[in-house]
Amino acid sequence: MKSHPGGEEQTRRLIELAALPAGAAVLDMGAGAGETVELLRSLGFAARGIDLAPRSPAVEQGDLLRAPFPDGSFDAVISQCAFFVSGDQSGALREAYRLLKSGGKLLLSDVFFTPPEPPVRGAGFEILFSEDWTALWKEYYLEALWRGDAPCCDIPKGRSSYRLLIGRKEKQDGYL
Ligand SMILES: C[S@@+](CC[C@H](N)C(=O)[O-])C[C@H]1O[C@@H](n2cnc3c(N)ncnc32)[C@H](O)[C@@H]1O
């Protein structure tokens, strides 16, 4: 089963849009079964993944809200359909910011219950790209409900949107 709308096609799109340098160190936050970690490695990136409940040896056990890495450890962070599942999307964005080097990229696909720009910018990111995938998310979520394995049972009632987003940790003076 695909654990996020769009499956591998969506992952490849995020990676392509982010135009990461060869060999970049990338962390997948909420990596699940590790498909994205494996894909990134096959493309030559130094990828690691953490998840509360890893479903593959390619993924390490760890809480994305308190990731076990020092500040500025990664060139990029990717997260698909996991920040909102953590129950603290703003906290997850702040943790991604902490983990990135200055100028590092955030590759995010996630559900939002309010407009995404304020929390993403509020965490310190410049938004380089944003694409609305809400129509596909609705289809995906209805199918998951139908199968009885929706990704999260605590989805608030009301409008939600699904966004693909590339952000950049704002550069600090004299660096990069
Ligand atoms: C819908 S799945 C997406 C998995 C993967 N990103 C993918 O797209 O295939 C959400 C994942 O987030 C993980 N997760 C939720 N809260 C987390 C937390 N606080 N720290 C780490 N992982 C978390 C879950 O265990 C689950 O594997």
The ligand as an SDF file (V2000), in Angstrom:
LIG
                    3D

 27 29  0  0  0  0  0  0  0  0999 V2000
    1.1970    7.9220    6.7920 C   0  0  0  0  0  0  0  0  0  0  0  0
    2.7020    7.2280    7.3530 S   0  0  0  0  0  0  0  0  0  0  0  0
    3.8550    7.8370    6.1330 C   0  0  0  0  0  0  0  0  0  0  0  0
    5.1060    7.0230    6.1090 C   0  0  0  0  0  0  0  0  0  0  0  0
    6.1180    7.4360    5.0230 C   0  0  0  0  0  0  0  0  0  0  0  0
    6.5390    8.8130    5.1690 N   0  0  0  0  0  0  0  0  0  0  0  0
    5.5470    7.2020    3.6450 C   0  0  0  0  0  0  0  0  0  0  0  0
    5.1080    8.1840    3.0210 O   0  0  0  0  0  0  0  0  0  0  0  0
    5.5240    6.0580    3.2050 O   0  0  0  0  0  0  0  0  0  0  0  0
    3.1020    8.2770    8.7720 C   0  0  0  0  0  0  0  0  0  0  0  0
    4.3270    7.7970    9.5300 C   0  0  0  0  0  0  0  0  0  0  0  0
    4.6630    8.7760   10.5250 O   0  0  0  0  0  0  0  0  0  0  0  0
    5.1610    8.0810   11.6510 C   0  0  0  0  0  0  0  0  0  0  0  0
    5.1350    8.9790   12.8220 N   0  0  0  0  0  0  0  0  0  0  0  0
    4.0550    9.5640   13.4000 C   0  0  0  0  0  0  0  0  0  0  0  0
    4.4270   10.3160   14.4450 N   0  0  0  0  0  0  0  0  0  0  0  0
    5.7820   10.2240   14.5170 C   0  0  0  0  0  0  0  0  0  0  0  0
    6.7660   10.7800   15.3820 C   0  0  0  0  0  0  0  0  0  0  0  0
    6.4410   11.5980   16.3920 N   0  0  0  0  0  0  0  0  0  0  0  0
    8.0540   10.4780   15.1500 N   0  0  0  0  0  0  0  0  0  0  0  0
    8.4190    9.6400   14.1350 C   0  0  0  0  0  0  0  0  0  0  0  0
    7.5280    9.0830   13.2870 N   0  0  0  0  0  0  0  0  0  0  0  0
    6.2250    9.3670   13.4830 C   0  0  0  0  0  0  0  0  0  0  0  0
    4.2660    6.8640   11.7480 C   0  0  0  0  0  0  0  0  0  0  0  0
    4.8420    5.8340   12.5470 O   0  0  0  0  0  0  0  0  0  0  0  0
    4.1300    6.4710   10.2790 C   0  0  0  0  0  0  0  0  0  0  0  0
    5.1230    5.5600    9.8760 O   0  0  0  0  0  0  0  0  0  0  0  0
  1  2  1  0
  2  3  1  0
  2 10  1  0
  3  4  1  0
  4  5  1  0
  5  6  1  0
  5  7  1  0
  7  8  2  0
  7  9  1  0
 10 11  1  0
 11 12  1  0
 11 26  1  0
 12 13  1  0
 13 14  1  0
 13 24  1  0
 14 15  1  0
 14 23  1  0
 15 16  2  0
 16 17  1  0
 17 18  1  0
 17 23  2  0
 18 19  1  0
 18 20  2  0
 20 21  1  0
 21 22  2  0
 22 23  1  0
 24 25  1  0
 24 26  1  0
 26 27  1  0
M  CHG  2   2   1   9  -1
M  END
$$$$
